[in-house]
Amino acid sequence: MRGRTSLRLRFPGRWVAAAMLFLATCALPQASQQSNRSQPRTDHVAADSMSRNRGAHSSPVSFADVTAAAGIDFSLICGGPEKRYIMESMCGGIAVFDYDNDGWMDIFLVNGSTLEDLRAGKCHPSKLYRNNHDGTFTDVSAKSGINHCGWGFGAAAGEYDNDGWEDLYITYLDGAVLYHNDHDGTFTDVTAKAGVGNLGRWGTSAAFGDYDNDGNLDLYVANYVDLDLNHLPELGQGPFCQYRGIPVSCGPRGLKGGRDRLYHNNGDGTFTDVSEKLNIDPNAYYGLGVLWLDYDLDGCLDLYVADDSSPSMLYHGDCKGGFTEVGVQAGVAYSADGREQAGMGIDSADYDNDGWPDIAKANFSDDSNNLYHNDHNGEFTDLAGPANFGPVSIPFLGFGLKFLDFDNDGWKDIFVANGHVNPQVDQHSFGVTYAERPQLFHNLESGKFEEIGMTAGTPLARRYVARGAATADFFNDGREDLLVSVLDGPPLLLRNQAKKGHWLRVKTIGAASNHDGFGARVQIRAGGLTQTAEVRANSSFESASDSRLHFGLGAATRADSIAIHWPSGKTDTLGPESADQELVIQEGHGVLARHAHVPATSKPAQSRQHLTHRVP
């Protein structure tokens, strides 16, 4: 997770500067070419102090830790306390999905292992929790059939077979498993039949998306490092096993990268690996974050991959089933000053409500997070600095990252789950700590953000070694909540306690398009503001979130119009619709159901299983 200086040739005016940068770095000794992560920074305390001061006034939101009260008793296992090997710092996958189709989001937490237990065949089971509709969850793991024994990392959710029931894909240290949802609360391992085992590869994040618009969800898997568990590099024993001069776990530099895989859905329950055919990740970069989006609004999915200590990649979909990698040209491969970064979690949203999807990426400490503004011409500009999103992130090491509208004002805010990878930093005065507090950025509606984490409830002011992060309205009360995984401990289920702001939620069901409606672009006009969002589940770091689209409406009591642009090319327009409800909308058939605001109670809600299948 240590970068080096690289060229970033995007605009003609930067060619001279890039060339000078290249010549200068070539003249430096090798040690000097390493990222400034190896050098102490003096601005850490000042940056976090400024963040506290800016958030000193009353916060528009407060989050409460309801993990224990909700019955979530999971503890994440991921190696030993010293984190001697790179895989011991990278666990923490989450999947939020409605596996039983009752209209309430359920939780799946991926568990890891230790090297000793893995070699001995001892299992640390992942857990599936069913939402009880009353603010609590029940552990249903034992009867679910999700029982693969291995060192788990990431999770992705989606209907790969369009049967109306969400399936589950889990990445492991030595492969992956696809579980088919059997519609009765159980799952069946169909990995071998489907051909998506990612055999012998260490997968991290994965994401479903229909890149060729044939109505079937394809699957992208980010692979990280090609590890030989019998010959692991020892702590501190090598040039890439140091952090600011102290011995730490080795990598990823100095280790062989794992080439990502793209699996095309054949529509018959099987997939074909098209990675080589489509020239996916030919350099085998260290993949960590995966995001499907349509950044140029041409109706075809594109793909952004956050890579660690190597250029991030942007694949432009050509609407014919092919891709061209355009990360450098688009301005999202390197930092603004031409450096490779250590990208972790990524997400996309239209944070400035101009109708175009933007991208945010979390990076290693001693570096700024990215906020790539979509310039509407196939290029992005990193506005993390002007937006007040970058400087305050420099002391922190970000993993999970999600856009959400926590105060329902119609403007997307940002949450970042932070935590270092080297526990050894606590033994030195570097100005960084192993456990770090998360950050919450409030959108000020002017292209700028304010970091308010210290005043948004006690849980956000505490320190954790956080990894995955997902968003969902777990309590169906019209407020977006947070779920965060924590290394070597229980997760955080953070309930949003914001008091004001109307909202509208949209659940899409495809007909000609894939059943989930992944890739659909939804525009809502309310109160004079037009918001745009894309349907997806998988983003952040190793995680899947609630795929229902949440729109904050502020003081508006209705949405004047709703337009859905489906992957099939069809567009549905409807409205007006009252606020504070969920709309279930099917392609070509309009609103199938309206679910008014019914908060969690002790009485289970009526099942919505009648909405799972396509209407002809």
C-alpha positions in Angstrom: 0.0 0.0 0.0 2.9 2.2 -0.7 2.8 4.2 -3.9 5.4 5.8 -6.1 5.5 8.8 -8.4 4.1 8.2 -11.9 3.2 10.1 -15.0 -0.4 11.3 -15.5 -0.7 12.5 -19.1 -4.2 13.9 -19.5 -4.2 17.5 -20.8 -1.6 18.8 -23.3 -0.7 21.6 -20.9 0.5 19.1 -18.4 2.9 17.2 -20.6 5.8 19.5 -19.8 5.2 19.3 -16.1 4.8 15.6 -16.2 8.0 15.2 -18.1 9.9 17.4 -15.6 8.4 15.3 -12.8 9.6 12.1 -14.5 13.1 13.4 -15.0 13.3 14.6 -11.4 12.2 11.3 -10.0 14.6 9.3 -12.2 17.5 11.3 -10.7 16.4 10.4 -7.1 17.6 7.3 -5.2 15.1 4.5 -5.1 14.2 5.1 -1.5 13.3 8.7 -2.3 10.8 7.6 -5.0 8.6 5.9 -2.5 5.4 7.5 -1.5 5.5 10.2 1.2 3.7 7.6 3.4 7.2 6.6 4.5 7.8 10.1 5.8 6.3 11.7 8.9 3.7 14.4 8.3 3.4 17.4 10.6 -0.1 18.4 9.6 -2.0 15.5 10.9 -3.1 17.0 14.2 -3.8 20.3 12.6 -6.0 18.8 9.9 -8.1 16.8 12.3 -8.3 19.9 14.6 -9.7 22.0 11.8 -12.2 19.2 11.1 -13.4 19.3 14.8 -13.7 23.1 14.8 -15.7 23.2 11.6 -18.1 20.6 13.1 -18.4 22.4 16.4 -21.9 23.6 15.8 -25.0 21.5 16.1 -25.0 18.5 13.7 -27.9 17.9 11.4 -27.8 14.3 12.3 -27.0 11.9 15.0 -26.2 8.2 14.7 -26.8 5.7 17.5 -25.0 2.3 17.9 -27.7 -0.3 18.1 -25.6 -3.3 17.3 -26.1 -5.2 20.5 -29.8 -4.2 20.9 -30.4 -5.4 17.4 -29.0 -8.9 18.2 -25.9 -8.7 16.0 -23.4 -10.9 17.9 -20.8 -11.4 15.2 -17.1 -10.9 15.7 -14.7 -10.6 12.7 -11.7 -12.9 12.7 -8.8 -11.8 10.5 -5.4 -13.1 11.4 -3.4 -12.4 14.5 -3.0 -9.1 16.4 0.4 -8.2 14.9 -1.0 -8.4 11.3 2.3 -10.0 10.2 0.9 -10.9 6.7 -1.0 -8.7 4.2 -4.2 -10.7 4.2 -4.6 -10.2 7.9 -5.6 -6.5 7.3 -8.0 -6.8 4.4 -11.1 -8.6 5.8 -14.5 -7.1 6.4 -17.0 -7.8 3.6 -20.7 -6.9 4.1 -23.8 -7.7 2.0 -27.1 -5.9 2.7 -29.9 -7.5 0.8 -33.5 -8.7 1.2 -32.9 -12.4 0.8 -36.5 -13.4 1.8 -38.4 -10.7 -0.1 -40.3 -9.3 2.8 -39.3 -5.7 2.1 -36.8 -5.5 5.0 -33.1 -5.4 4.5 -31.2 -8.4 5.9 -27.5 -8.6 6.8 -24.7 -10.9 5.7 -21.2 -10.5 7.4 -18.2 -12.2 5.8 -15.7 -13.8 8.3 -12.0 -14.4 7.8 -9.7 -16.8 9.5 -6.2 -17.1 10.9 -3.2 -18.8 9.1 -3.1 -21.5 11.8 -6.9 -22.2 11.6 -6.9 -22.2 7.8 -4.1 -24.8 7.7 -5.9 -26.9 10.3 -9.2 -26.7 8.5 -10.9 -24.9 11.4 -13.9 -22.8 10.2 -15.0 -19.3 11.4 -18.5 -19.1 9.8 -19.9 -16.0 8.2 -23.3 -15.0 9.4 -26.7 -14.2 7.9 -29.1 -12.2 9.9 -32.8 -11.9 9.1 -34.5 -8.6 9.8 -37.4 -9.2 12.3 -39.1 -5.8 11.4 -39.0 -4.7 15.1 -35.4 -3.3 15.2 -33.9 -6.7 15.9 -32.3 -9.4 13.7 -32.2 -13.2 14.0 -29.1 -15.3 13.2 -30.3 -17.8 10.6 -26.8 -18.8 9.4 -27.1 -22.5 10.5 -30.1 -23.3 8.3 -29.2 -21.0 5.4 -26.8 -23.4 3.7 -24.1 -20.7 3.5 -21.4 -22.8 5.0 -18.2 -22.6 2.9 -15.1 -23.0 5.1 -12.3 -20.5 4.2 -10.8 -17.1 4.7 -13.5 -14.8 3.4 -13.2 -11.2 2.2 -15.9 -9.6 0.1 -19.5 -10.1 -0.8 -21.8 -9.1 -3.7 -25.6 -9.5 -4.1 -27.7 -9.7 -7.2 -30.2 -11.8 -9.2 -27.9 -13.5 -11.6 -30.8 -15.7 -12.9 -33.6 -13.1 -12.9 -35.9 -15.3 -10.7 -36.8 -12.4 -8.3 -34.6 -13.6 -5.4 -31.3 -12.1 -4.5 -28.3 -14.4 -4.8 -24.9 -14.1 -3.0 -21.3 -14.2 -4.2 -18.5 -14.3 -1.6 -14.7 -13.9 -2.3 -12.1 -15.9 -0.5 -8.3 -16.1 -0.2 -8.2 -18.9 -2.7 -11.3 -18.5 -4.8 -15.0 -17.6 -4.5 -18.5 -19.1 -4.0 -21.8 -18.3 -5.7 -24.8 -19.2 -3.6 -28.2 -19.5 -5.4 -31.2 -18.3 -3.4 -33.6 -21.2 -3.2 -36.7 -19.0 -2.2 -37.2 -20.8 1.1 -34.6 -19.2 3.3 -31.8 -21.5 2.1 -29.0 -21.2 -0.4 -27.2 -23.7 -2.6 -23.6 -23.6 -3.7 -23.7 -23.5 -7.5 -20.1 -22.2 -8.1 -18.9 -25.2 -10.1 -22.0 -25.2 -12.4 -21.9 -21.4 -12.9 -18.1 -21.4 -13.6 -17.3 -18.3 -11.3 -15.0 -20.0 -8.8 -12.1 -17.5 -9.3 -10.0 -20.6 -8.5 -6.6 -20.0 -6.8 -7.1 -16.3 -6.7 -7.5 -13.9 -3.8 -10.6 -11.9 -4.5 -11.6 -8.8 -2.7 -14.5 -6.7 -4.0 -17.0 -8.1 -6.6 -19.9 -6.5 -8.3 -22.8 -7.6 -10.5 -23.7 -5.4 -13.6 -25.2 -6.0 -17.0 -22.4 -4.6 -19.2 -23.9 -5.8 -22.5 -27.5 -5.0 -21.7 -28.7 -8.5 -22.6 -30.9 -8.6 -19.5 -28.5 -10.8 -17.5 -26.2 -9.7 -14.7 -22.5 -10.2 -15.4 -19.9 -10.4 -12.6 -16.6 -8.5 -12.1 -14.1 -9.8 -9.4 -11.2 -7.7 -8.2 -8.2 -9.8 -7.3 -5.5 -8.5 -5.1 -2.3 -10.4 -4.6 -1.1 -13.8 -5.8 0.0 -15.3 -2.5 1.9 -18.5 -1.8 0.8 -19.4 1.7 3.7 -21.8 2.1 6.2 -19.0 1.4 4.8 -15.9 2.9 7.2 -12.9 3.2 7.9 -12.2 6.9 7.2 -9.0 8.7 9.9 -6.4 8.0 12.0 -8.7 5.8 12.3 -6.7 2.5 12.2 -3.3 0.9 8.4 -3.3 0.8 8.0 -4.4 4.4 8.6 -1.0 6.0 6.4 1.8 7.0 8.3 5.0 8.0 11.3 2.9 8.8 9.6 0.4 11.1 9.0 -3.3 10.2 5.4 -4.1 9.0 3.7 -6.7 6.9 5.0 -6.9 3.3 3.2 -5.7 0.2 1.4 -5.2 -1.9 4.5 -3.9 -3.7 7.1 -6.6 -4.1 4.3 -9.2 -4.4 2.8 -10.5 -7.6 -0.6 -9.0 -8.4 -3.7 -11.0 -9.0 -5.4 -10.4 -12.4 -9.1 -9.4 -12.1 -11.8 -11.5 -13.8 -14.9 -10.6 -15.7 -17.5 -13.3 -16.1 -20.2 -12.9 -18.8 -23.6 -14.3 -17.9 -24.8 -16.8 -20.5 -28.4 -16.6 -19.4 -28.6 -20.3 -18.5 -27.1 -20.3 -15.1 -23.6 -20.4 -16.3 -20.9 -17.8 -16.9 -18.0 -17.4 -19.4 -14.7 -15.9 -18.3 -14.1 -13.1 -20.9 -11.2 -11.5 -19.1 -8.5 -12.2 -21.7 -10.9 -11.7 -24.6 -11.8 -8.2 -23.4 -8.2 -7.4 -22.1 -9.3 -6.9 -18.5 -6.5 -5.9 -16.1 -3.6 -7.1 -18.3 -1.0 -5.8 -15.8 -2.6 -7.6 -12.8 -2.8 -4.5 -10.6 -3.7 -4.9 -7.0 -7.6 -4.6 -7.2 -9.6 -3.6 -4.1 -12.7 -1.6 -5.2 -15.2 -2.2 -8.0 -18.0 0.1 -9.3 -20.3 -0.2 -12.2 -21.6 3.1 -13.5 -22.6 4.9 -16.7 -20.4 7.9 -16.4 -21.1 9.3 -20.0 -24.8 8.6 -20.0 -24.7 6.6 -23.2 -26.9 3.9 -21.8 -24.1 1.3 -21.4 -22.3 0.4 -18.2 -18.7 1.4 -17.6 -16.5 0.1 -14.8 -14.2 1.8 -12.4 -11.6 -0.3 -10.4 -9.7 1.2 -7.4 -6.2 -0.3 -7.3 -3.8 -0.3 -4.5 -0.3 1.2 -5.1 -1.0 1.1 -8.9 -3.1 3.1 -11.4 -6.8 2.8 -10.9 -8.7 1.8 -14.1 -11.8 3.1 -15.9 -13.2 0.8 -18.6 -15.5 2.6 -21.0 -18.3 0.3 -22.3 -18.8 0.5 -26.1 -22.4 -0.7 -26.0 -21.3 -3.7 -28.0 -20.0 -5.8 -25.2 -16.4 -4.4 -25.3 -14.3 -2.1 -23.2 -11.6 0.5 -23.6 -9.5 1.4 -20.6 -9.5 5.2 -20.4 -8.4 5.9 -16.8 -5.5 8.2 -17.7 -7.4 10.1 -20.4 -10.4 10.5 -18.0 -8.2 11.8 -15.1 -9.1 9.0 -12.6 -6.0 6.8 -12.8 -3.5 8.9 -10.7 -3.6 11.7 -8.2 -3.8 15.2 -9.5 0.0 15.5 -9.2 0.7 12.3 -11.1 1.2 9.8 -8.3 -0.1 6.2 -8.1 -2.4 6.0 -5.1 -3.5 3.3 -2.8 -7.2 3.2 -3.6 -9.6 1.2 -1.3 -13.3 2.0 -1.3 -15.2 3.7 -4.1 -18.7 4.9 -4.8 -20.6 7.1 -7.2 -23.4 9.6 -6.9 -24.4 13.0 -8.4 -23.3 15.0 -5.4 -23.8 18.4 -7.1 -27.2 17.5 -8.7 -26.1 18.4 -12.2 -27.4 15.1 -13.6 -24.0 13.4 -14.1 -22.5 10.7 -11.8 -19.4 11.7 -9.9 -16.9 9.3 -8.1 -15.4 9.3 -4.7 -12.4 7.1 -3.7 -10.8 6.5 -0.3 -7.0 6.2 -0.1 -4.1 5.4 2.2 -3.1 7.8 4.9 -0.6 10.7 4.0 -2.7 11.1 0.9 -5.9 12.8 0.0 -9.1 11.0 -0.8 -10.4 11.8 -4.3 -13.7 13.5 -5.3 -13.8 13.2 -9.1 -16.3 15.6 -10.5 -17.8 14.5 -13.8 -17.1 17.2 -16.4 -19.7 16.0 -18.9 -17.1 15.3 -21.6 -15.7 11.9 -20.7 -13.3 13.5 -18.2 -13.2 14.1 -14.5 -11.6 16.7 -12.3 -10.5 15.9 -8.8 -12.1 18.6 -6.6 -11.4 16.9 -3.3 -9.3 20.0 -2.2 -11.8 22.8 -3.2 -14.7 20.6 -1.8 -13.0 20.3 1.6 -13.1 16.5 1.2 -9.4 15.9 0.6 -7.2 17.8 3.2 -9.1 16.5 6.2 -8.7 12.9 5.0 -4.9 13.0 4.9 -4.3 11.7 8.5 -6.7 8.8 7.9 -6.5 5.5 6.0 -9.9 5.1 4.3 -11.6 1.8 3.4 -15.4 1.7 3.1 -16.9 4.7 1.4 -20.5 5.5 0.7 -22.6 8.4 -0.6 -25.9 8.8 1.4 -28.3 11.6 2.1 -28.3 11.3 5.9 -30.4 14.5 6.5 -32.9 14.0 3.6 -32.1 17.5 2.2 -31.7 16.2 -1.4 -27.9 16.5 -1.5 -25.6 13.5 -1.2 -23.3 13.4 1.8 -20.3 11.0 2.2 -19.3 8.5 4.9 -15.8 7.1 5.1 -14.8 4.1 7.3 -11.2 4.5 8.5 -8.6 2.3 10.0 -4.8 1.7 9.5 -3.3 -1.6 8.3 -0.3 -1.6 10.6 -0.9 -1.9 14.3 2.8 -1.2 14.8 2.1 2.6 14.3 0.8 2.7 17.8 4.3 2.2 19.2 5.6 5.3 17.5 4.9 9.0 17.5 3.9 9.3 13.8 0.7 11.3 14.3 -1.3 8.3 13.1 -3.0 5.5 15.0 -4.1 2.0 14.2 -7.7 2.6 15.2 -9.2 5.7 13.6 -12.5 7.5 13.8 -14.8 7.4 10.8 -15.6 10.6 8.9 -19.0 12.0 7.9 -19.0 14.8 5.3 -22.1 17.0 5.1 -22.9 18.4 1.7 -23.3 22.1 1.9 -25.0 22.4 -1.5 -22.3 24.7 -2.9 -19.8 22.1 -4.1 -18.3 21.9 -0.7 -18.5 19.6 2.3 -18.1 19.9 6.0 -16.7 17.1 8.1 -19.0 16.7 11.1 -18.2 13.2 12.3 -17.1 14.4 15.8 -20.6 15.9 16.4 -22.8 13.3 14.8 -23.2 11.0 17.7 -20.8 9.3 20.1 -20.2 6.2 17.8 -18.7 8.4 15.1 -16.3 10.1 17.6 -14.8 6.8 18.6 -11.9 5.0 17.0 -12.1 1.7 15.1 -10.1 -0.4 12.7 -12.9 -0.2 10.2 -13.1 -1.9 6.8 -16.4 -2.5 4.9 -19.3 0.0 4.9 -22.8 -0.3 3.6 -25.9 1.9 3.7 -29.6 0.8 4.0 -32.8 1.9 5.6 -32.8 -1.1 8.0 -35.8 0.1 9.9 -37.9 1.4 7.0 -38.4 4.7 8.6 -37.2 6.8 5.7 -33.6 7.4 7.0 -30.4 5.9 5.7 -28.5 3.9 8.3 -24.9 2.6 8.3 -23.4 -0.8 8.7 -19.6 -0.9 9.2 -17.3 -3.9 9.7 -14.5 -3.7 12.3 -11.4 -5.8 12.2 -11.1 -8.3 15.1 -14.4 -7.2 16.7 -18.2 -6.7 16.3 -19.6 -4.6 13.5 -21.3 -1.2 13.9 -25.0 -0.9 13.1 -25.6 2.8 13.3 -29.2 4.0 13.3 -29.9 7.4 11.7 -31.8 9.6 14.2 -32.2 12.6 12.0 -35.5 14.4 12.8 -36.6 16.2 9.6 -36.8 15.9 5.9 -39.2 14.1 3.6 -38.1 11.3 1.4 -39.0 8.9 -1.4 -37.6 5.4 -2.1 -37.7 3.6 -5.4 -37.3 -0.1 -5.9 -36.9 -1.1 -9.6 -37.9 -4.3 -11.3 -36.8 -4.9 -14.8 -38.7 -6.6 -17.6 -36.7 -6.4 -20.7 -33.8 -5.3 -18.5 -32.3 -7.4 -15.7 -34.8 -8.0 -12.9 -32.9 -6.0 -10.3 -32.9 -3.0 -12.6 -29.1 -2.6 -12.0 -27.9 0.2 -14.3 -31.2 2.0 -14.5 -30.9 5.8 -14.1 -33.7 7.4 -12.0 -34.4 11.2 -12.0 -36.8 12.7 -9.5 -37.9 16.4 -9.5 -39.2 17.7 -6.3 -39.2 21.2 -4.7 -37.5 22.7 -7.6 -34.6 20.3 -7.4 -33.8 17.4 -9.8 -31.9 14.5 -8.4 -30.3 11.6 -10.4 -29.2 8.2 -9.2 -28.2 4.9 -10.6 -29.4 1.5 -9.4 -26.6 -0.7 -8.0 -25.8 -2.7 -4.9 -22.1 -3.3 -5.0 -19.5 -0.6 -4.3 -17.6 0.7 -1.2 -15.0 -1.8 -0.1 -15.9 -5.5 -0.3 -19.5 -4.6 0.3 -23.1 -4.5 -1.1 -25.7 -2.0 0.0 -29.4 -1.6 -0.2 -30.2 -1.3 -3.9 -33.4 0.6 -3.4 -32.8 4.2 -4.3 -33.3 6.8 -1.5 -34.1 10.4 -2.3 -34.3 13.1 0.3 -36.9 15.6 -0.5 -36.3 18.2 2.2 -39.5 20.3 2.8 -41.2 19.0 -0.4 -44.2 16.8 0.3 -44.3 15.2 -3.1 -42.2 14.3 -6.2 -43.5 16.2 -9.1 -42.1 13.8 -11.7 -40.1 10.6 -11.8 -38.3 9.4 -14.9 -36.6 6.0 -15.2 -34.1 5.3 -18.0 -33.8 1.5 -18.2 -30.8 -0.5 -19.5 -33.0 -1.7 -22.3 -33.3 1.8 -23.6 -36.9 2.3 -22.5 -37.9 5.2 -20.4 -40.8 5.3 -18.0 -42.2 8.7 -16.8 -44.7 9.0 -13.9 -45.8 11.3 -11.1 -46.7 13.2 -9.1 -46.2 10.9 -6.1 -46.5 11.7 -2.4 -43.5 11.8 -0.2 -42.6 9.4 2.6 -43.2 6.1 0.8 -41.5 3.4 -1.2 -42.5 2.9 -4.8 -42.1 -0.4 -6.5 -41.8 0.4 -10.2 -41.6 -2.2 -13.0 -40.2 -1.4 -16.4 -43.1 -0.7 -18.8 -45.8 -1.2 -16.1 -45.4 1.8 -13.8 -46.0 1.6 -10.0 -46.8 -1.9 -8.9 -47.0 -1.1 -5.2 -46.8 1.8 -2.8 -45.5 1.2 0.7 -46.2 4.1 3.1 -43.9 4.9 6.0 -44.3 2.1 8.5 -41.4 2.1 11.0 -40.1 -1.1 12.7 -42.6 -2.5 15.1 -43.1 -5.8 16.9 -45.5 -6.9 14.3 -44.0 -8.4 11.1 -44.8 -6.5 8.0 -46.8 -8.2 5.2 -44.6 -10.1 2.9 -43.9 -8.6 -0.5 -43.1 -11.9 -2.3 -45.9 -11.3 -4.8 -43.6 -8.6 -6.4 -40.7 -10.9 -7.1 -41.4 -12.1 -10.6 -41.5 -10.2 -13.9 -44.8 -9.1 -15.3 -45.0 -10.2 -19.0 
